């Protein structure tokens, strides 16, 4: 390795000194609250020849990318600290290209939250969004579903902007770019370097442009001061954005004569090459619906189980006029989707004969395809037996497009009044020998319906439970089994736990991993002992990772700490775990108990001193105080 000035490293003593300094740096990073971002790499400056190599983002339509994501934000205002954490898997699917710009439909899955764990935040973060990215990797636009809460939009855009890269138009080893986040602009300096065969960009925020910041109500200026900024971005070798990115920023916010406040944010994402295929949700998203920005505000609505009766003018309309009214209202405001679908649902609730005509128009293409997704949402919200029958017929109609049949399945799982008939419709579709995408959508919808039906319609839950048990016993292909296990994961049905037990010994590693994740929504009293016992025997790191992930996600979701027996098993496995990703998942389990259980804290401290991966040392520092980790 050569230093930035080109001098050779100074031999063994210098190397030992470097290790000591790195250890001190890690402890210092933990002490100041880097909040989970991986430690920074030792890189080589690029040679002049390497600096002349052009950099660019380049995708192909159909590309699917998955990233593991951690984001932590901590604010301090008037002595009060607020901390929010987000962990998720982020998916991109490239859907279109126009010149040197690509569109990606994106979504978060496996979302785990701490701090603000409200339903509003959780639901908003699960909604799809769209990223438009240029060949310079700059995000041209980030669009959201108009129904997504503003806070969720801001949070997602904040994560994306933290990892945004802006490449130079001509090859360079160092450059400055102008970034934009929400309504503010800032300049950032980039330095290009290498580690092994990867191109690594170091980025530092320099200053916020005063003209881009809003004035305070009293007319005094708002100032954002960059107190600390460091980002490291490893480019994908094929040009598909990032292999890994990490950013830590601390801003001081000065508001005239008021006391300043601070916000400390950390984002870490890395490419997940073992994630498998993207969720079916991404294939169901209509990009034309994703039109809202993070700065647009919407009204908060209280959802009602059924739509209100139509107003007298709407009630007298023909379907064609009602659809024109629907299309106009859909784009009339930021919350047009809510108003338009509820209004059309009220019309359909008193005009059941119009449902067949509507579906025929969708099938024939005489109704604009851009409206189809919203029309299925209106049918879902109608809440009548006629609407349910219409959705069932759309699901079963092989002359309907695959996408719309999948939309029908998704709508049936969320209708206001699910019944035994709803479950029977979805179950029948899973046995129809139909297109795989439609069958899988019906199966996953059946699992999700079960979760609601356990309270709303126990007979439907019983039927689905029996269907899922039967599919576990009669599957003929591994892929069918994986989808069935995922459907059980959607259901969270504790009665299916005994049916999962045999799969802990399945020969397929992937099957065992899906079986472990199938416990992810079950009652803690059922899933925790089963997974802890499994963990102690499991030989494959991919499965151990899935077990630990299911445990940490469910315990965090229910605000519980792991039991003493679980802590013992996880601590033992962590001490001997060879896979860094599995260690990260095990650390997350123990982290839930570190503040209240001495055994969990001791295990994390011991792992900190044995750990060879610096990012995992920093992860441990999120759960254990720096002074407890020092030698």
Buried (B, 14 or more C-beta within 10 A) or exposed (E): EEEEEEEEEEEEEEEEEBEEEBBEEBBEBBBEBBBBBBBBBEBBBBEEEBBEEEBEBBBEEEBBBBBBBBBBBBBBBEEEEEBBBBBBBBBBBBBEEEEEBBBBBBBBBBBBBBBBBEEEBBBBBBBBBBBBBBBBBBBEEBBBBBBBBBBBBBBBBBBBBBBBBBBBEEBBBBBEBEBBBBEBBBBBBBBBBBBEEBBBBBBBBEEBEEEBBEEEEEEEEBBBEBEBBBBBBBBBEEEBBBBBBBBBBBBBBBBEEEEBBBBBBBBBBBBBEEBEEBBBBBBBBBBBBBBBBBEBEBEEEEEEEBBEEBEEEBEEBEBEEBBEBBBEBBBEBBBBBBBBBBBBBBBBBBBBEBBEBBBEBBBEEEBEEEBBBBBBBBBBBBBBEBBBBBBBBBBBBEEBBBBBBBBBBBBBBBBBBBBBBBBBBBBBBBEEEBEEBBBBBBBBBBBBBBBBBBEBBEEBBBBBBEBBBBBBEEBEEEEBBBBBBBBBBBBBBBBBBEBBEEBBEBEBBBBBBBBBBBBBBBBBEBBBEBBBBBBBEBEBBBBBBBBBBBBBBBBBBEEBBBBEEBBBBBBBBBEEBEBBBBBBBBBBBBBBBBEEBEBBBBBBBBBBEEBEBBBBBBBBBBBBEBEEBEE
